[in-house]
Amino acid sequence: MPRFFGLPTTSLLSAALLIGCAEDSPTPQPPATTDVYQVRGVVKSLPNEGSPGSGLMVHHEAIPTFIGHTGEAEPMPEMTMGFPLGAGVTAEDLEIGDKIELRFEVTRGVKFEATEISPLADNTALELHGPGAGHDHHDH
């Protein structure tokens, strides 16, 4: 058998094995996408120090630009929801009924957390109309 015939056959066999191995390799997953939102709302309850993972409950305005877990636009209506506090974020200066602006990050399929909380003036007009929209009164 001529030598030149064996060389291409060996090369073709090696290429086929490499392609077969490549198909068995797991497909790399794209990195998780993080979306950042700024929302205003009213503090409904504070995190419980004795309950790790308890979040800050806020009745917030609608978020028309919210992106859902599928990556598609899913406007979020106003609602009351809990926000876990991110590293370095504290609610110790807040009281129930405070109006706040909240920055939160959503890493799709992984986590969401409040990354910044800023107080708003008591006379700030918020677009809250649904259940839980009542403004609690308190003294500072």
C-alpha positions as CSV (number, residue, x, y, z in Angstrom):
1,M,0.0,0.0,0.0
2,P,1.5,3.4,-0.9
3,R,2.6,5.6,1.9
4,F,0.8,8.7,0.7
5,F,-2.6,6.9,0.9
6,G,-2.1,6.1,4.6
7,L,-1.2,9.7,5.5
8,P,-4.5,11.3,4.4
9,T,-6.5,8.5,5.9
10,T,-4.7,8.9,9.3
11,S,-5.4,12.7,9.1
12,L,-9.0,12.2,8.3
13,L,-9.4,9.7,11.2
14,S,-7.7,12.2,13.6
15,A,-10.0,15.0,12.4
16,A,-13.1,12.8,12.9
17,L,-12.0,11.9,16.4
18,L,-11.4,15.6,17.3
19,I,-14.8,16.6,16.0
20,G,-16.4,13.8,17.9
21,C,-14.7,14.9,21.1
22,A,-15.7,18.5,20.6
23,E,-19.4,17.4,20.3
24,D,-19.1,15.6,23.7
25,S,-17.8,18.7,25.4
26,P,-20.5,20.7,27.4
27,T,-21.6,23.9,25.7
28,P,-20.3,26.9,27.6
29,Q,-23.1,28.8,29.2
30,P,-23.3,32.6,28.6
31,P,-22.5,34.7,31.7
32,A,-25.5,35.7,33.7
33,T,-26.9,39.1,32.8
34,T,-27.4,41.8,35.5
35,D,-30.0,44.5,35.1
36,V,-30.1,47.6,37.4
37,Y,-33.3,49.4,38.4
38,Q,-34.0,52.5,40.3
39,V,-37.5,52.6,42.0
40,R,-39.3,54.8,44.5
41,G,-41.6,53.5,47.2
42,V,-42.7,53.4,50.9
43,V,-41.1,51.2,53.5
44,K,-43.6,48.6,54.8
45,S,-41.4,46.5,57.1
46,L,-37.8,46.3,58.1
47,P,-35.4,43.4,58.0
48,N,-35.6,41.2,61.1
49,E,-32.1,40.9,62.6
50,G,-33.0,37.5,64.1
51,S,-34.1,36.1,60.7
52,P,-31.2,35.9,58.2
53,G,-32.4,36.6,54.7
54,S,-35.4,38.6,55.7
55,G,-35.6,41.6,53.4
56,L,-36.7,45.2,53.4
57,M,-40.4,45.2,52.4
58,V,-41.2,48.1,50.1
59,H,-44.4,49.1,48.2
60,H,-42.8,50.4,45.0
61,E,-43.9,52.2,41.9
62,A,-44.4,50.4,38.7
63,I,-41.2,49.4,36.7
64,P,-42.2,49.6,33.0
65,T,-38.7,48.7,31.8
66,F,-38.4,45.5,33.9
67,I,-36.8,42.5,32.1
68,G,-38.0,39.1,33.2
69,H,-36.1,35.9,33.7
70,T,-36.5,35.0,30.1
71,G,-34.8,38.2,29.0
72,E,-38.0,39.6,27.6
73,A,-39.6,42.9,28.7
74,E,-42.1,42.2,31.5
75,P,-43.3,45.5,32.9
76,M,-43.7,45.1,36.7
77,P,-46.8,46.7,38.2
78,E,-46.6,48.6,41.5
79,M,-46.5,46.1,44.3
80,T,-45.1,45.4,47.8
81,M,-42.1,43.1,47.7
82,G,-39.1,42.1,49.8
83,F,-35.6,43.2,48.8
84,P,-32.6,41.4,50.3
85,L,-29.9,43.9,51.2
86,G,-26.7,43.7,49.3
87,A,-23.2,43.9,50.9
88,G,-22.7,47.2,52.7
89,V,-26.4,48.2,52.4
90,T,-28.2,48.9,55.7
91,A,-31.8,49.8,56.7
92,E,-30.9,50.9,60.2
93,D,-31.8,54.6,59.6
94,L,-35.2,53.7,58.0
95,E,-38.6,53.6,59.7
96,I,-41.9,52.1,58.5
97,G,-43.6,54.7,56.3
98,D,-40.4,56.3,55.0
99,K,-40.4,57.2,51.4
100,I,-37.2,56.0,49.7
101,E,-35.5,55.6,46.4
102,L,-34.1,52.1,46.0
103,R,-31.5,50.9,43.5
104,F,-31.5,47.1,43.0
105,E,-29.8,44.7,40.8
106,V,-31.2,41.5,39.2
107,T,-28.9,38.8,38.0
108,R,-31.2,36.7,36.0
109,G,-31.5,33.2,37.4
110,V,-29.1,33.9,40.2
111,K,-30.2,36.6,42.6
112,F,-31.6,40.1,43.2
113,E,-30.6,42.6,45.9
114,A,-30.9,46.2,47.0
115,T,-27.6,47.9,46.3
116,E,-28.4,51.5,47.5
117,I,-31.2,53.1,49.5
118,S,-31.7,56.9,49.6
119,P,-34.4,58.7,51.7
120,L,-36.9,60.9,49.9
121,A,-38.6,64.0,51.4
122,D,-41.9,63.3,53.1
123,N,-43.7,65.5,50.6
124,T,-42.4,63.5,47.6
125,A,-45.4,62.5,45.4
126,L,-45.3,58.8,44.5
127,E,-47.3,57.1,41.9
128,L,-48.8,54.5,44.2
129,H,-52.5,53.5,43.9
130,G,-52.9,49.8,44.6
131,P,-53.3,47.8,47.8
132,G,-50.5,48.7,50.2
133,A,-50.2,52.2,48.8
134,G,-51.5,53.9,52.0
135,H,-48.8,56.2,53.5
136,D,-48.0,55.4,57.0
137,H,-47.4,58.5,59.2
138,H,-44.7,58.6,61.8
139,D,-42.6,61.1,63.7
140,H,-38.9,61.6,62.9
